[in-house]
C-alpha cells in the first residue's frame, strides 16, 4: 500500500483488516476514504481510517458492513463503538486502527485530515482487499 508520496504503509498485524475495512466501505459507497499513519505520534493506535457517508442512514450501513465483513473473515470485533446513537460520527476501535465514519457535514466540520495533515496519508484501493477472503 502506497500513498501519492510513495510512502509505504508499514506492515502491522491489522493490515489485512484495514484492507477489508476499505472494501466494506466501498461496498456501501463510502466517500473519500483515507488512512492516516498516526502511530509515531498517537500512543493508542497506529492508523486512522476515515470515510464518510452522505446521510446518517448510509453511515449506519457503512458501520454495519465493516463490522460484518471483518467478523465474517474471522477478524476481531471492535473493542468499542461510539456515536452509533445518531450516526453523525461513529468511531470503531479495533486496537491497531480506529475507523471514523462521518456524515458529510460532520466530516467537513471536524476536518480530521487537516488536524493530522503532517502525518503520512494513504488511500487504499478497494480491489487490494478482494484476495483476502
N, C-alpha and C positions, 0 to 999 in steps of 0.2 A: 504494500500500500504506500503510495507516494502522494505528496501534495504538489501544488503547482510550483513550489520552490525546489522540488526534488528531495525533500526530507522524507525519510522512511519512518513510518510509524513502527516503533520498536515492538518486538515480539513480547507479548505478555500471555499469561495463561488464558486470559479472556479474549484474545484476538479473534477467535472463531465466533464467540458470542457477539462481539461488536459487528462482525460481518453479517451474522444472522439478524441482528437488530436492524442494520441498514436495509436488508432485504425485506423485513417485516414492514418497515416504514414505507418502503417503495410500494409494497403490495396495497397499502391503504392511501397511496398518493400523498405521502408527507412531502413537505416543500423545503427546499434549501437545506438539506441535511449536511451537517458538518461534524467533524470530530476534531476536538482540540486536545492536544497533549499538555496536561497540567501537572504531570507527575513530579517535575522538578520543583514546583513552587506550591503545590497544594497537597498536604500530607495525607489526606484521607482517600484519595483516588488517583488514578493515572490519566484517565480520559473523560472528557465530557462529550456525549453525543447529543447534538442539538438539532431539533427539527420543529416543524410547525404544521398545523392543520388550519383550514380556513374557518372552521366552526368548532364549538365545544363537542359536538357530536363526532366530528372527524377526529378530534384529539382523543376522545374515548376509544374510537375504533383503532387508532394507531397504538395506544397503550395496550389494549386487549390483544392486538395482533403480535406485538413484541413479546408479551408475556407467554402467549400460547405457542409461538414459534420456538422460543428458547426452551420451553418446557418439553415440547414435542421432540426436540432434538436431544433431550437428556441433560439439558443445561440447568443452571441454578434458578431458583426463584429469587426475585428481588428481596433484599432484607427489609425494605420498606418502600411504600409508595405514598407520596404526599401530594395533595392537590386534586385528588380524584372526587372531591365533592362538587366542584364547579367545572372542572376540566378546562380551565383557562391556562394553567401552568402545572403540569404534572411532572414530578421528579420521581424517577425509578432508580433505586440504589442497588447496583449489582456488585458492590465492592470495588473492584478494579476500574469500573467505569460507572458513570452516572448518566442517565438518559433524561434529558429535559425535553418535554413535548409541550409546546406552546400553542395557543391560538394566535393568529396573525397579529392581533392588536397587542397582546401581552408581549410577544417577542419584540415588536417594534419599540414598545415602551421600555423594557428592561435591557435590551441590546447586550446580551451576554457576550456575543462575539467581540463587541467593542471593548468590554471590560477585560477580556483576555486577548486583546489584539497583539500583544507581544509574544504570545505562545505560538508554536507551530500549529498550522491549520491544515487539515486534510479532508478531502471529500472522498467518500467511498462509493465506487461504482457498485450498484446492487448486484450485477452479474457475477462479482467475485464470490458471493456467498452461495451461489447455486450448487457448487460441488461439495458443500459441507454436509449435506443431508445423507 
